Amino acid sequence: MFGRIRESFVRVVTSRPGSGGGRNVRPHNLFEAAAAYVSACAEDDQDRMDEAASWVSPEALSFGVNELASRAVVALAREGGRSPQAVARELLGLPAA
């Protein structure tokens, strides 16, 4: 799962304005921004967090991060045969409900 996030981040970084050698580069979408932002947070890279946050509005970034978190929890729950609630609580270090 984290490999897919990293691949998404690599695509985002290589599609940044200015890295295309003068060709038209499409704008970033909210999911690319969320993937880049979350991976930067995980690696504690403030510069990348700031850059990803500048790609979309704060509301769009919030939605994208929420969607990424939801998908990650569901994927981990399916992988481990557990409920999404149990996985989310474990990831946050909360006691089992």
C-alpha positions as CSV (number, residue, x, y, z in Angstrom):
1,M,0.0,0.0,0.0
2,F,2.7,2.5,0.9
3,G,4.5,1.6,-2.3
4,R,1.5,2.9,-4.3
5,I,1.5,6.1,-2.2
6,R,5.2,6.5,-2.9
7,E,4.7,5.9,-6.7
8,S,1.9,8.5,-6.7
9,F,4.3,10.9,-5.0
10,V,7.0,10.3,-7.6
11,R,4.5,11.0,-10.4
12,V,3.5,14.2,-8.6
13,V,7.1,15.4,-8.2
14,T,8.0,14.6,-11.8
15,S,4.9,16.5,-13.0
16,R,5.7,19.7,-11.1
17,P,5.7,22.9,-13.1
18,G,9.2,23.7,-14.2
19,S,10.2,20.1,-14.4
20,G,8.7,19.5,-17.8
21,G,11.3,21.4,-19.8
22,G,8.8,24.0,-21.2
23,R,6.0,21.6,-22.1
24,N,2.5,22.1,-20.8
25,V,2.0,20.4,-17.4
26,R,-1.4,19.6,-16.1
27,P,-2.4,21.0,-12.7
28,H,-2.3,18.8,-9.7
29,N,-5.5,17.3,-8.5
30,L,-6.6,17.0,-4.9
31,F,-5.6,13.3,-4.6
32,E,-2.1,14.0,-5.9
33,A,-1.8,16.8,-3.4
34,A,-3.1,14.6,-0.6
35,A,-0.7,11.7,-1.4
36,A,2.3,14.1,-1.6
37,Y,1.2,15.9,1.6
38,V,0.7,12.7,3.6
39,S,3.9,11.1,2.4
40,A,5.8,14.3,3.3
41,C,4.2,14.3,6.7
42,A,5.3,10.7,7.3
43,E,8.9,11.7,6.3
44,D,8.7,14.9,8.4
45,D,9.6,17.0,5.3
46,Q,8.1,20.5,5.9
47,D,9.2,21.9,2.5
48,R,7.3,19.1,0.6
49,M,4.3,19.5,2.9
50,D,4.2,23.2,2.1
51,E,4.6,22.6,-1.6
52,A,1.8,20.0,-1.7
53,A,-0.4,22.2,0.4
54,S,0.0,25.0,-2.2
55,W,-1.3,22.8,-5.1
56,V,-5.0,22.9,-4.0
57,S,-7.3,24.8,-1.6
58,P,-7.1,23.9,2.1
59,E,-10.6,22.4,1.8
60,A,-9.7,20.2,-1.1
61,L,-6.5,19.1,0.6
62,S,-8.5,18.2,3.7
63,F,-11.0,16.2,1.7
64,G,-8.1,14.4,-0.1
65,V,-6.3,13.6,3.1
66,N,-9.6,12.3,4.6
67,E,-10.2,10.1,1.6
68,L,-6.6,8.7,1.7
69,A,-7.0,7.9,5.4
70,S,-10.3,6.2,4.8
71,R,-9.0,4.1,1.9
72,A,-5.8,3.2,3.9
73,V,-7.8,2.1,6.9
74,V,-10.2,0.0,4.8
75,A,-7.2,-1.6,3.0
76,L,-5.4,-2.5,6.2
77,A,-8.6,-3.8,7.7
78,R,-9.2,-6.1,4.7
79,E,-5.6,-7.2,4.7
80,G,-5.8,-8.1,8.4
81,G,-9.3,-9.4,8.5
82,R,-10.3,-6.8,11.1
83,S,-12.8,-4.0,11.3
84,P,-11.9,-0.5,10.1
85,Q,-12.7,0.8,13.6
86,A,-10.2,-1.6,15.2
87,V,-7.5,-0.7,12.7
88,A,-8.1,3.1,13.1
89,R,-7.9,2.8,16.9
90,E,-4.7,0.8,16.7
91,L,-3.1,3.2,14.3
92,L,-3.9,6.1,16.7
93,G,-2.7,4.1,19.8
94,L,-6.2,4.0,21.3
95,P,-7.4,1.1,23.4
96,A,-9.7,-1.4,21.8
97,A,-13.3,-0.4,22.0
